[in-house]
């Protein structure tokens, strides 16, 4: 093999090695993770409280809820979109659970089964689908799930601010499954420091479409058939008279794509970029080493026949000498 062939072989091996992380990453990462969303485009959000939840953070998952509902009696249906940002940096288990259910399409076609004005709007039960005509549904609606629970996950940066999304659960603290709720107003009575039972876990917040959350909170329900402003946070029913349907929930992107708003991009904390650069240098070094070893092995193979011939010639000379 000629030296040019060795160089070409080494180049191909190095290129393939460097491409491997990119190929693997492209196969594992869903498309929505490459769609950056500018938080400055969100205008219909909740009332802002002075907590870390008021800010968007670099690479936070964002999903949308497509809803259809009737605001009141004899009123036309309204369609709208609610956009929610999740906080995996503070509630990784809960966020992963939610993202998995969204990607599986678990919530598509269900309805909000519990609506309490000035408190929460609750959904996430896969059993809560219309059978024939609403309000006919499955007997387990309101108590269903996937059968796989997650632990109660708290963080000091998370609380029940206006527009927070939280996990519904049973009497056991670690019984949250697939059901979730959106706080239609601040509901700090659900925070662990204000309760004796461990409280409830929040893991994201509405960024767009809060007007739809408030409108849904005021729809006529089994507790308040007139749809007036009846405040009853202890209600166990709150079933809307008309279906408040979730047509689809889907992951749509990540927040703060350049990291400028949260200070985690190139203009702020660029430790992630430094780590990536270091990783690239390490991979490049490994690739060069592999290329060098490959060239050495191939060179050895190229020189081996000459050595064998030389040894054979010496052997012939020795045999001739001994014969003479």
C-alpha positions as a Markdown table, in Angstrom:
| # | Residue | x | y | z |
|---|---|---|---|---|
| 1 | Unk | 0.0 | 0.0 | 0.0 |
| 2 | Unk | 1.3 | 3.4 | -0.9 |
| 3 | Unk | 1.7 | 6.3 | 1.5 |
| 4 | Unk | -1.2 | 8.2 | -0.2 |
| 5 | Unk | -3.5 | 5.2 | 0.4 |
| 6 | Unk | -2.5 | 5.2 | 4.0 |
| 7 | Unk | -3.3 | 8.9 | 4.4 |
| 8 | Unk | -6.7 | 8.4 | 2.7 |
| 9 | Unk | -7.5 | 5.4 | 4.9 |
| 10 | Unk | -6.6 | 7.3 | 8.1 |
| 11 | Unk | -8.6 | 10.3 | 7.0 |
| 12 | Unk | -11.7 | 8.1 | 6.4 |
| 13 | Unk | -11.3 | 6.5 | 9.8 |
| 14 | Unk | -10.9 | 9.8 | 11.6 |
| 15 | Unk | -13.9 | 11.3 | 9.8 |
| 16 | Unk | -16.0 | 8.3 | 10.7 |
| 17 | Unk | -15.0 | 8.5 | 14.3 |
| 18 | Unk | -15.8 | 12.2 | 14.6 |
| 19 | Unk | -19.1 | 11.7 | 12.9 |
| 20 | Unk | -20.2 | 8.9 | 15.3 |
| 21 | Unk | -21.3 | 11.2 | 18.2 |
| 22 | Unk | -23.3 | 13.4 | 15.8 |
| 23 | Unk | -25.0 | 10.4 | 14.2 |
| 24 | Unk | -25.9 | 8.9 | 17.6 |
| 25 | Unk | -27.1 | 12.3 | 18.9 |
| 26 | Unk | -29.3 | 12.8 | 15.8 |
| 27 | Unk | -30.9 | 9.4 | 16.2 |
| 28 | Unk | -31.6 | 9.9 | 19.9 |
| 29 | Unk | -32.8 | 13.5 | 20.0 |
| 30 | Unk | -36.4 | 14.2 | 19.0 |
| 31 | Unk | -37.0 | 16.9 | 16.5 |
| 32 | Unk | -38.7 | 19.3 | 18.9 |
| 33 | Unk | -35.5 | 19.6 | 20.9 |
| 34 | Unk | -33.9 | 21.5 | 18.0 |
| 35 | Unk | -36.7 | 24.0 | 17.8 |
| 36 | Unk | -35.8 | 27.1 | 19.9 |
| 37 | Unk | -38.6 | 29.3 | 21.1 |
| 38 | Unk | -38.1 | 32.9 | 21.9 |
| 39 | Unk | -39.9 | 33.6 | 25.2 |
| 40 | Unk | -40.3 | 37.3 | 24.3 |
| 41 | Unk | -43.1 | 36.2 | 21.9 |
| 42 | Unk | -45.3 | 35.0 | 24.8 |
| 43 | Unk | -47.8 | 37.7 | 25.8 |
| 44 | Unk | -50.7 | 35.9 | 27.5 |
| 45 | Unk | -49.1 | 34.7 | 30.7 |
| 46 | Unk | -50.0 | 34.5 | 34.4 |
| 47 | Unk | -49.7 | 37.1 | 37.0 |
| 48 | Unk | -46.0 | 37.4 | 37.8 |
| 49 | Unk | -44.7 | 36.6 | 41.2 |
| 50 | Unk | -41.2 | 37.3 | 42.4 |
| 51 | Unk | -40.0 | 33.7 | 42.2 |
| 52 | Unk | -37.5 | 31.9 | 39.9 |
| 53 | Unk | -40.5 | 30.5 | 38.0 |
| 54 | Unk | -41.1 | 33.9 | 36.4 |
| 55 | Unk | -38.0 | 33.5 | 34.2 |
| 56 | Unk | -37.4 | 31.2 | 31.2 |
| 57 | Unk | -34.3 | 29.1 | 31.2 |
| 58 | Unk | -32.0 | 27.8 | 28.5 |
| 59 | Unk | -33.2 | 24.6 | 26.8 |
| 60 | Unk | -36.3 | 24.1 | 29.0 |
| 61 | Unk | -38.9 | 21.8 | 27.3 |
| 62 | Unk | -42.0 | 23.5 | 26.1 |
| 63 | Unk | -45.3 | 21.8 | 25.2 |
| 64 | Unk | -48.7 | 23.0 | 23.9 |
| 65 | Unk | -52.2 | 22.1 | 24.8 |
| 66 | Unk | -54.9 | 22.4 | 22.1 |
| 67 | Unk | -58.2 | 22.9 | 23.8 |
| 68 | Unk | -61.9 | 23.3 | 22.8 |
| 69 | Unk | -64.5 | 24.5 | 25.2 |
| 70 | Unk | -67.8 | 26.3 | 25.6 |
| 71 | Unk | -67.4 | 29.3 | 28.0 |
| 72 | Unk | -71.0 | 29.2 | 29.1 |
| 73 | Unk | -74.6 | 28.3 | 28.2 |
| 74 | Unk | -75.7 | 29.1 | 24.6 |
| 75 | Unk | -72.2 | 30.2 | 23.8 |
| 76 | Unk | -70.2 | 29.1 | 20.8 |
| 77 | Unk | -67.2 | 26.8 | 21.3 |
| 78 | Unk | -63.8 | 28.4 | 21.6 |
| 79 | Unk | -60.5 | 26.8 | 20.5 |
| 80 | Unk | -57.2 | 27.9 | 21.9 |
| 81 | Unk | -53.7 | 27.0 | 22.7 |
| 82 | Unk | -52.0 | 26.9 | 26.1 |
| 83 | Unk | -48.2 | 26.8 | 26.2 |
| 84 | Unk | -46.3 | 25.5 | 29.2 |
| 85 | Unk | -42.6 | 25.6 | 30.0 |
| 86 | Unk | -41.2 | 22.8 | 32.2 |
| 87 | Unk | -38.3 | 23.0 | 34.7 |
| 88 | Unk | -36.2 | 19.8 | 34.5 |
| 89 | Unk | -33.4 | 21.6 | 36.4 |
| 90 | Unk | -35.6 | 21.5 | 39.5 |
| 91 | Unk | -38.0 | 18.6 | 38.9 |
| 92 | Unk | -36.2 | 16.2 | 36.6 |
| 93 | Unk | -38.3 | 13.1 | 37.4 |
| 94 | Unk | -41.6 | 14.8 | 37.1 |
| 95 | Unk | -40.7 | 16.5 | 33.9 |
| 96 | Unk | -39.4 | 13.3 | 32.4 |
| 97 | Unk | -42.7 | 11.6 | 33.3 |
| 98 | Unk | -44.7 | 14.4 | 31.7 |
| 99 | Unk | -42.6 | 14.5 | 28.5 |
| 100 | Unk | -42.9 | 10.7 | 28.1 |
| 101 | Unk | -46.7 | 10.8 | 28.4 |
| 102 | Unk | -46.9 | 13.7 | 25.9 |
| 103 | Unk | -44.7 | 11.9 | 23.4 |
| 104 | Unk | -46.8 | 8.8 | 23.8 |
| 105 | Unk | -49.9 | 10.7 | 23.0 |
| 106 | Unk | -51.5 | 9.7 | 26.3 |
| 107 | Unk | -53.4 | 13.0 | 26.7 |
| 108 | Unk | -54.8 | 13.4 | 23.2 |
| 109 | Unk | -58.6 | 13.3 | 23.2 |
| 110 | Unk | -59.2 | 13.4 | 26.9 |
| 111 | Unk | -61.1 | 16.2 | 28.8 |
| 112 | Unk | -60.6 | 18.4 | 31.9 |
| 113 | Unk | -62.6 | 16.4 | 34.4 |
| 114 | Unk | -62.3 | 18.7 | 37.4 |
| 115 | Unk | -62.6 | 22.5 | 37.2 |
| 116 | Unk | -62.7 | 24.6 | 40.4 |
| 117 | Unk | -62.9 | 28.3 | 39.8 |
| 118 | Unk | -60.2 | 30.4 | 41.6 |
| 119 | Unk | -58.3 | 27.2 | 42.3 |
| 120 | Unk | -57.2 | 24.6 | 39.7 |
| 121 | Unk | -58.3 | 23.0 | 36.4 |
| 122 | Unk | -57.4 | 19.3 | 36.4 |
| 123 | Unk | -56.8 | 16.8 | 33.6 |
| 124 | Unk | -54.4 | 14.0 | 32.6 |
| 125 | Unk | -56.6 | 11.0 | 33.2 |
| 126 | Unk | -56.5 | 8.7 | 30.2 |
| 127 | Unk | -59.8 | 7.2 | 31.3 |
| 128 | Unk | -61.6 | 10.6 | 30.9 |
| 129 | Unk | -62.7 | 10.3 | 27.3 |
| 130 | Unk | -66.2 | 10.8 | 25.9 |
| 131 | Unk | -68.1 | 7.5 | 25.2 |
| 132 | Unk | -70.7 | 8.3 | 22.7 |
| 133 | Unk | -71.8 | 11.7 | 23.8 |
| 134 | Unk | -70.5 | 13.9 | 26.6 |
| 135 | Unk | -70.8 | 13.7 | 29.6 |
| 136 | Unk | -70.9 | 9.9 | 29.2 |
| 137 | Unk | -67.5 | 8.5 | 30.0 |
| 138 | Unk | -65.7 | 5.6 | 31.7 |
| 139 | Unk | -66.5 | 4.7 | 35.2 |
| 140 | Unk | -62.9 | 5.2 | 36.3 |
| 141 | Unk | -62.7 | 8.8 | 35.0 |
| 142 | Unk | -61.1 | 10.9 | 37.7 |
| 143 | Unk | -59.2 | 8.0 | 39.3 |
| 144 | Unk | -57.4 | 6.6 | 36.3 |
| 145 | Unk | -53.7 | 6.7 | 35.2 |
| 146 | Unk | -51.0 | 4.5 | 33.8 |
| 147 | Unk | -50.3 | 2.4 | 36.9 |
| 148 | Unk | -46.8 | 3.8 | 37.1 |
| 149 | Unk | -46.2 | 6.3 | 39.9 |
| 150 | Unk | -43.4 | 8.7 | 40.6 |
| 151 | Unk | -42.0 | 10.1 | 43.9 |
| 152 | Unk | -43.1 | 13.5 | 45.3 |
| 153 | Unk | -40.5 | 15.9 | 44.0 |
| 154 | Unk | -40.0 | 19.3 | 45.7 |
| 155 | Unk | -37.5 | 22.1 | 45.1 |
| 156 | Unk | -37.2 | 25.5 | 46.8 |
| 157 | Unk | -37.5 | 27.2 | 43.5 |
| 158 | Unk | -40.9 | 25.8 | 42.7 |
| 159 | Unk | -44.3 | 26.7 | 44.2 |
| 160 | Unk | -47.9 | 27.2 | 43.3 |
| 161 | Unk | -47.7 | 30.5 | 41.7 |
| 162 | Unk | -50.4 | 31.7 | 39.3 |
| 163 | Unk | -50.3 | 29.4 | 36.2 |
| 164 | Unk | -48.1 | 26.7 | 37.8 |
| 165 | Unk | -48.7 | 23.1 | 36.6 |
| 166 | Unk | -48.6 | 20.5 | 39.3 |
| 167 | Unk | -49.0 | 16.8 | 39.7 |
| 168 | Unk | -52.2 | 15.4 | 41.2 |
| 169 | Unk | -51.9 | 12.5 | 43.6 |
| 170 | Unk | -53.7 | 10.4 | 46.1 |
| 171 | Unk | -53.4 | 10.2 | 49.8 |
| 172 | Unk | -49.9 | 8.7 | 49.5 |
| 173 | Unk | -47.2 | 11.3 | 48.8 |
| 174 | Unk | -45.5 | 9.2 | 46.1 |
| 175 | Unk | -48.7 | 8.3 | 44.2 |
| 176 | Unk | -48.6 | 10.8 | 41.3 |
| 177 | Unk | -49.1 | 9.1 | 38.0 |
| 178 | Unk | -50.4 | 10.9 | 34.9 |
| 179 | Unk | -52.9 | 13.4 | 36.2 |
| 180 | Unk | -51.9 | 17.1 | 36.5 |
| 181 | Unk | -53.6 | 20.4 | 37.2 |
| 182 | Unk | -53.0 | 24.1 | 36.3 |
| 183 | Unk | -53.3 | 26.7 | 39.1 |
| 184 | Unk | -55.9 | 29.2 | 37.9 |
| 185 | Unk | -54.6 | 31.6 | 40.6 |
| 186 | Unk | -51.8 | 31.4 | 43.1 |
| 187 | Unk | -52.5 | 28.4 | 45.3 |
| 188 | Unk | -49.7 | 28.4 | 47.9 |
| 189 | Unk | -51.9 | 26.4 | 50.3 |
| 190 | Unk | -50.8 | 23.4 | 48.2 |
| 191 | Unk | -47.1 | 24.1 | 48.9 |
| 192 | Unk | -45.4 | 21.7 | 51.3 |
| 193 | Unk | -44.4 | 24.3 | 53.8 |
| 194 | Unk | -48.0 | 25.2 | 54.2 |
| 195 | Unk | -49.3 | 21.6 | 54.7 |
| 196 | Unk | -48.9 | 18.6 | 57.0 |
| 197 | Unk | -49.1 | 16.0 | 54.3 |
| 198 | Unk | -46.1 | 16.8 | 52.1 |
| 199 | Unk | -48.0 | 19.1 | 49.8 |
| 200 | Unk | -48.0 | 18.8 | 46.0 |
| 201 | Unk | -45.3 | 19.1 | 43.4 |
| 202 | Unk | -45.2 | 21.8 | 40.7 |
| 203 | Unk | -42.8 | 21.4 | 37.7 |
| 204 | Unk | -43.6 | 24.1 | 35.1 |
| 205 | Unk | -45.7 | 27.2 | 34.4 |
| 206 | Unk | -48.1 | 28.6 | 31.7 |
| 207 | Unk | -46.3 | 31.0 | 29.4 |
| 208 | Unk | -49.0 | 31.6 | 26.8 |
| 209 | Unk | -52.8 | 31.1 | 26.8 |
| 210 | Unk | -53.5 | 31.9 | 30.5 |
| 211 | Unk | -56.7 | 33.6 | 29.3 |
| 212 | Unk | -58.0 | 30.2 | 28.2 |
| 213 | Unk | -57.1 | 28.7 | 31.6 |
| 214 | Unk | -59.1 | 31.4 | 33.3 |
| 215 | Unk | -62.0 | 31.0 | 30.9 |
| 216 | Unk | -62.0 | 27.2 | 31.5 |
| 217 | Unk | -62.0 | 27.8 | 35.2 |
| 218 | Unk | -65.3 | 29.7 | 34.9 |
| 219 | Unk | -67.2 | 27.2 | 32.7 |
| 220 | Unk | -70.5 | 25.8 | 34.1 |
| 221 | Unk | -69.8 | 22.7 | 36.2 |
| 222 | Unk | -71.7 | 20.1 | 38.2 |
| 223 | Unk | -70.9 | 22.2 | 41.4 |
| 224 | Unk | -71.8 | 25.5 | 39.7 |
| 225 | Unk | -74.2 | 24.8 | 36.9 |
| 226 | Unk | -74.7 | 28.5 | 36.2 |
| 227 | Unk | -71.0 | 29.2 | 35.5 |
| 228 | Unk | -71.0 | 32.0 | 38.0 |
| 229 | Unk | -68.1 | 32.9 | 40.3 |
| 230 | Unk | -68.5 | 30.1 | 42.9 |
| 231 | Unk | -65.3 | 29.5 | 44.8 |
| 232 | Unk | -65.1 | 26.0 | 46.2 |
| 233 | Unk | -61.5 | 24.7 | 46.4 |
| 234 | Unk | -62.7 | 21.7 | 48.4 |
| 235 | Unk | -65.0 | 20.4 | 45.7 |
| 236 | Unk | -64.5 | 16.7 | 44.7 |
| 237 | Unk | -66.6 | 17.0 | 41.5 |
| 238 | Unk | -66.3 | 20.1 | 39.4 |
| 239 | Unk | -67.2 | 18.3 | 36.2 |
| 240 | Unk | -67.8 | 20.7 | 33.4 |
| 241 | Unk | -71.3 | 20.7 | 32.0 |
| 242 | Unk | -69.9 | 20.9 | 28.5 |
| 243 | Unk | -66.8 | 19.1 | 27.4 |
| 244 | Unk | -63.6 | 20.9 | 27.9 |
| 245 | Unk | -61.6 | 18.8 | 25.4 |
| 246 | Unk | -57.9 | 18.4 | 25.0 |
| 247 | Unk | -57.6 | 17.8 | 21.2 |
| 248 | Unk | -53.8 | 17.3 | 21.4 |
| 249 | Unk | -50.8 | 17.9 | 23.6 |
| 250 | Unk | -47.4 | 17.9 | 21.9 |
| 251 | Unk | -43.8 | 18.9 | 22.6 |
| 252 | Unk | -43.1 | 22.0 | 20.5 |
| 253 | Unk | -39.5 | 23.1 | 21.4 |
| 254 | Unk | -37.2 | 24.5 | 24.0 |
| 255 | Unk | -37.2 | 27.9 | 25.6 |
| 256 | Unk | -34.5 | 30.5 | 25.5 |
| 257 | Unk | -32.5 | 28.9 | 22.7 |
| 258 | Unk | -29.5 | 31.3 | 22.8 |
| 259 | Unk | -29.3 | 31.4 | 26.6 |
| 260 | Unk | -29.3 | 35.2 | 26.7 |
| 261 | Unk | -32.5 | 35.6 | 28.9 |
| 262 | Unk | -31.3 | 33.2 | 31.5 |
| 263 | Unk | -27.6 | 34.1 | 31.3 |
| 264 | Unk | -26.7 | 30.6 | 30.4 |
| 265 | Unk | -25.6 | 31.2 | 26.8 |
| 266 | Unk | -22.3 | 32.4 | 25.3 |
| 267 | Unk | -22.8 | 35.9 | 26.8 |
| 268 | Unk | -23.2 | 34.5 | 30.3 |
| 269 | Unk | -22.2 | 31.2 | 31.8 |
| 270 | Unk | -20.6 | 29.4 | 28.9 |
| 271 | Unk | -19.4 | 26.4 | 30.9 |
| 272 | Unk | -21.5 | 24.2 | 28.7 |
| 273 | Unk | -19.7 | 25.5 | 25.6 |
| 274 | Unk | -16.3 | 25.0 | 27.3 |
| 275 | Unk | -17.3 | 21.4 | 28.1 |
| 276 | Unk | -18.3 | 20.8 | 24.6 |
| 277 | Unk | -15.1 | 22.3 | 23.2 |
| 278 | Unk | -13.1 | 20.1 | 25.6 |
| 279 | Unk | -15.0 | 17.1 | 24.5 |
| 280 | Unk | -14.3 | 17.9 | 20.8 |
| 281 | Unk | -10.6 | 18.2 | 21.5 |
| 282 | Unk | -10.6 | 14.9 | 23.4 |
| 283 | Unk | -12.4 | 13.2 | 20.5 |
| 284 | Unk | -10.1 | 14.7 | 18.0 |
| 285 | Unk | -7.1 | 13.5 | 20.0 |
| 286 | Unk | -8.5 | 10.0 | 20.1 |
| 287 | Unk | -9.2 | 10.1 | 16.4 |
| 288 | Unk | -5.6 | 11.2 | 15.6 |
| 289 | Unk | -4.3 | 8.5 | 17.9 |
| 290 | Unk | -6.4 | 5.9 | 16.0 |
| 291 | Unk | -5.2 | 7.2 | 12.7 |
| 292 | Unk | -1.5 | 7.0 | 13.9 |
| 293 | Unk | -1.9 | 3.4 | 15.1 |
| 294 | Unk | -3.7 | 2.5 | 11.8 |
| 295 | Unk | -0.8 | 4.0 | 9.8 |
| 296 | Unk | 1.8 | 2.2 | 11.8 |
| 297 | Unk | 0.0 | -1.2 | 11.4 |
| 298 | Unk | -0.4 | -0.7 | 7.7 |
| 299 | Unk | 3.2 | 0.4 | 7.3 |
| 300 | Unk | 4.3 | -2.8 | 9.1 |
| 301 | Unk | 2.3 | -4.9 | 6.8 |
| 302 | Unk | 3.8 | -3.1 | 3.8 |
| 303 | Unk | 7.4 | -3.7 | 5.0 |
| 304 | Unk | 6.8 | -7.4 | 6.1 |
| 305 | Unk | 7.3 | -9.0 | 2.7 |
| 306 | Unk | 10.7 | -7.3 | 2.2 |
| 307 | Unk | 11.9 | -8.6 | 5.6 |
| 308 | Unk | 10.8 | -12.1 | 4.7 |
| 309 | Unk | 12.7 | -12.0 | 1.4 |
| 310 | Unk | 15.8 | -10.7 | 3.1 |
| 311 | Unk | 15.7 | -13.5 | 5.7 |
| 312 | Unk | 15.2 | -16.1 | 2.9 |
| 313 | Unk | 18.3 | -14.8 | 1.0 |
| 314 | Unk | 20.4 | -15.0 | 4.2 |
| 315 | Unk | 19.1 | -18.6 | 4.7 |
| 316 | Unk | 20.1 | -19.5 | 1.1 |
| 317 | Unk | 23.6 | -18.1 | 1.6 |
| 318 | Unk | 24.1 | -20.0 | 4.9 |
| 319 | Unk | 22.9 | -23.2 | 3.3 |
| 320 | Unk | 25.3 | -22.7 | 0.3 |
| 321 | Unk | 28.2 | -22.0 | 2.7 |
| 322 | Unk | 27.6 | -25.0 | 4.8 |
| 323 | Unk | 27.3 | -27.2 | 1.6 |
| 324 | Unk | 30.6 | -25.9 | 0.3 |
